[in-house]
């Protein structure tokens, strides 16, 4: 249900940091004014948003692991956010519907892309809970974590330095998380072990993959 990615190279990370340095950031509540738990800054610059979101979106769609895991149908333009000392984002689940200019997006998956170095801040881990399980993510620059939007998660308080990440939401061709993970695992086994199977059996496995996609796609 979770996928960690190596998404950006150092040149892309540096380019995004340069864009952020020149761009205006505003109170993150501008996109969620009724939130009682959101306490961060988000990029609020038309040109900077266009440039940074294109870099990030192109990187996501060019990443084979992301495409194979998420089965993306629509991806919201990624947005750079910052957390300074005292800032956090309290426990929440992401909104089911993300309004976009062309059409609303159903958030099946959320993605956090780490831009600042782990040493740049104290605190600020992405804390995801799943039942009694508890996971924390604070990855090196250019890495990303993809996780179900339905999970309860938070950004823990930053006590020193600055946390900078980009966030986005994905509408999947396979909306049911169990079906999506089963199909992902089946596709992985087919890719890794298919060459060891007889042609007849591999063809049968392909038929199962295609028919499950027909059954589960929306």
Phi, psi and omega per residue, in radians:
X1 nan -0.190 3.141
X2 -2.192 2.504 3.139
X3 -2.404 2.129 3.061
X4 -1.694 2.386 -3.023
X5 -2.219 2.561 2.844
X6 -1.659 1.828 -2.893
X7 -1.837 -0.781 -3.016
X8 -2.055 2.547 2.995
X9 -1.534 3.036 -3.044
X10 -1.105 -0.624 3.133
X11 -1.109 -0.699 3.108
X12 -1.178 -0.713 3.103
X13 -1.062 -0.789 -3.139
X14 -1.089 -0.705 3.133
X15 -1.101 -0.732 3.137
X16 -1.180 -0.656 3.095
X17 -1.141 -0.679 3.104
X18 -1.120 -0.711 3.081
X19 -1.075 -0.778 -3.111
X20 -1.125 -0.650 -3.122
X21 -1.088 -0.586 -3.078
X22 -1.602 -0.210 -2.999
X23 -1.620 2.766 3.064
X24 -1.491 2.428 3.028
X25 -2.087 2.510 -3.135
X26 -2.270 2.999 3.100
X27 -0.966 2.230 -3.100
X28 -1.080 -0.286 3.118
X29 -1.189 -0.150 3.110
X30 -1.044 -0.508 3.133
X31 -1.716 -0.098 3.125
X32 -2.673 1.207 -2.975
X33 -1.122 -0.333 -3.093
X34 -1.643 -0.034 -3.112
X35 -1.198 2.373 3.068
X36 -1.740 -0.013 -3.054
X37 -2.122 -0.135 -3.080
X38 -1.532 2.121 -3.113
X39 -2.496 1.399 -3.135
X40 -2.649 -3.057 3.073
X41 -2.078 2.565 3.090
X42 -2.343 2.627 -3.115
X43 -1.046 2.329 -3.116
X44 -2.418 1.180 -3.049
X45 -2.599 2.040 -2.991
X46 -1.009 -0.892 -3.078
X47 -1.219 -0.731 3.125
X48 -1.100 -0.695 3.112
X49 -1.130 -0.743 3.138
X50 -1.082 -0.825 -3.099
X51 -1.144 -0.850 -3.069
X52 -1.190 -0.707 -3.115
X53 -1.173 -0.594 3.103
X54 -1.154 -0.755 3.117
X55 -1.053 -0.823 -3.073
X56 -1.220 -0.746 -3.125
X57 -1.153 -0.730 3.097
X58 -1.065 -0.698 -3.136
X59 -1.146 -0.717 3.123
X60 -1.095 -0.847 -3.053
X61 -1.271 -0.319 3.073
X62 -1.547 -0.127 -3.089
X63 -1.582 1.966 -3.049
X64 -1.084 -0.674 -3.134
X65 -1.101 -0.729 3.126
X66 -1.107 -0.835 -3.099
X67 -1.102 -0.735 -3.124
X68 -1.193 -0.563 -3.103
X69 -1.434 -0.744 -2.987
X70 -1.602 -0.372 -3.017
X71 0.838 0.976 -2.967
X72 -1.193 2.309 2.998
X73 -1.787 -0.632 3.125
X74 -2.634 2.418 3.135
X75 -2.221 2.235 3.099
X76 -1.203 2.485 3.081
X77 -0.975 2.130 -3.101
X78 -1.077 2.554 -3.075
X79 -2.158 2.266 3.111
X80 -1.407 2.310 3.090
X81 -2.223 2.719 -3.119
X82 -2.296 2.591 3.076
X83 -2.252 2.117 3.067
X84 -1.789 2.993 -3.105
X85 -0.907 2.308 -3.117
X86 1.622 -0.141 -3.113
X87 -1.650 2.653 3.098
X88 -2.838 3.083 3.017
X89 -2.350 1.859 -3.031
X90 -1.103 3.023 -3.051
X91 -1.004 2.277 -3.104
X92 -2.861 2.847 2.892
X93 -1.903 2.536 -3.103
X94 -1.235 2.602 3.132
X95 -0.975 2.478 -3.119
X96 -1.212 -0.553 -3.091
X97 -2.144 2.193 3.116
X98 -1.868 2.023 3.136
X99 -1.255 2.224 3.087
X100 -2.216 2.778 -3.076
X101 -1.001 -0.697 -3.074
X102 -1.441 -0.787 -3.111
X103 -2.906 2.640 3.109
X104 -1.156 2.611 -3.135
X105 -1.968 2.334 3.025
X106 -1.502 2.119 -3.072
X107 -1.486 1.752 3.033
X108 -1.546 -0.642 -3.102
X109 -2.316 2.570 3.018
X110 -2.004 2.688 -3.111
X111 -2.442 2.252 3.029
X112 -1.949 2.212 -3.137
X113 -1.952 2.067 -3.053
X114 -1.435 2.272 -3.109
X115 -2.028 -0.620 3.130
X116 -1.525 2.710 3.115
X117 -1.200 2.587 3.122
X118 -0.971 -0.583 -3.104
X119 -1.391 -0.110 -3.088
X120 -1.322 -0.243 -3.099
X121 -2.560 2.694 2.973
X122 -1.861 2.267 -3.013
X123 1.442 -2.835 3.068
X124 1.401 0.297 3.096
X125 -1.253 2.553 2.953
X126 -1.362 2.059 -3.081
X127 -1.934 1.991 -3.105
X128 -1.948 2.311 3.093
X129 -1.973 2.487 3.118
X130 -2.445 1.696 -3.023
X131 1.120 -2.153 3.112
X132 -1.612 -0.078 3.131
X133 -1.381 2.598 -3.107
X134 -2.438 2.168 -3.093
X135 -2.243 2.462 3.106
X136 -2.145 2.387 -3.106
X137 -2.261 2.277 3.049
X138 -2.638 1.506 -2.937
X139 -1.595 2.860 3.067
X140 -1.120 2.794 3.128
X141 -0.983 2.348 3.111
X142 1.643 -0.160 3.081
X143 -1.632 2.857 -3.096
X144 -2.520 2.745 3.032
X145 -2.223 2.268 3.105
X146 -1.945 2.312 -3.049
X147 -2.629 2.770 -3.115
X148 -1.099 2.327 -3.137
X149 -1.141 -0.338 -3.103
X150 -1.347 -0.248 -3.103
X151 -1.275 2.589 2.996
X152 -1.334 2.274 -3.119
X153 -2.626 2.883 -3.135
X154 -2.654 2.783 2.924
X155 -1.816 2.030 -3.084
X156 -1.177 2.669 -3.061
X157 -0.972 2.388 2.973
X158 -1.485 2.173 -3.120
X159 -1.807 -0.283 3.114
X160 -2.776 2.550 3.102
X161 1.391 -2.685 -3.105
X162 -2.475 2.387 3.039
X163 -1.839 2.196 3.074
X164 -2.222 2.200 3.141
X165 -2.439 2.951 2.918
X166 -2.051 2.552 3.138
X167 -2.194 2.614 3.042
X168 -2.682 2.968 -3.105
X169 -2.297 2.547 -3.032
X170 -2.182 2.271 2.924
X171 -1.644 2.089 -3.047
X172 -1.612 2.615 3.012
X173 -1.148 -0.391 3.123
X174 -2.025 1.579 -3.002
X175 -1.179 -0.546 -3.109
X176 -1.329 2.156 -3.029
X177 -1.123 -0.655 3.121
X178 -1.157 -0.806 3.109
X179 -1.076 -0.730 -3.115
X180 -1.096 -0.748 -3.129
X181 -1.228 -0.647 3.076
X182 -1.087 -0.761 -3.124
X183 -1.195 -0.654 3.081
X184 -1.062 -0.810 3.141
X185 -1.112 -0.721 3.117
X186 -1.092 -0.753 3.131
X187 -1.126 -0.651 3.113
X188 -1.128 -0.773 3.121
X189 -1.097 -0.733 3.127
X190 -1.083 -0.712 -3.131
X191 -1.216 -0.653 -3.068
X192 -1.441 -0.618 -3.013
X193 -2.022 -0.063 -3.075
X194 -1.006 -0.615 -3.112
X195 -1.208 -0.286 3.111
X196 -1.533 -0.138 -3.087
X197 -1.624 2.755 3.004
X198 -1.154 2.717 -3.124
X199 -1.034 -0.674 -3.107
X200 -1.117 -0.786 -3.130
X201 -1.234 -0.628 3.098
X202 -1.129 -0.670 3.104
X203 -1.121 -0.683 3.085
X204 -1.123 -0.709 3.106
X205 -1.114 -0.711 3.096
X206 -1.047 -0.716 3.124
X207 -1.068 -0.694 3.097
X208 -1.111 -0.791 3.125
X209 -1.009 -0.871 -3.070
X210 -1.152 -0.685 -3.102
X211 -1.251 -0.600 3.049
X212 -1.160 -0.659 3.084
X213 -1.106 -0.747 3.099
X214 -1.056 -0.675 -3.074
X215 -1.272 -0.667 -2.975
X216 -1.740 -0.296 -3.112
X217 -1.211 2.531 3.078
X218 -2.111 nan nan
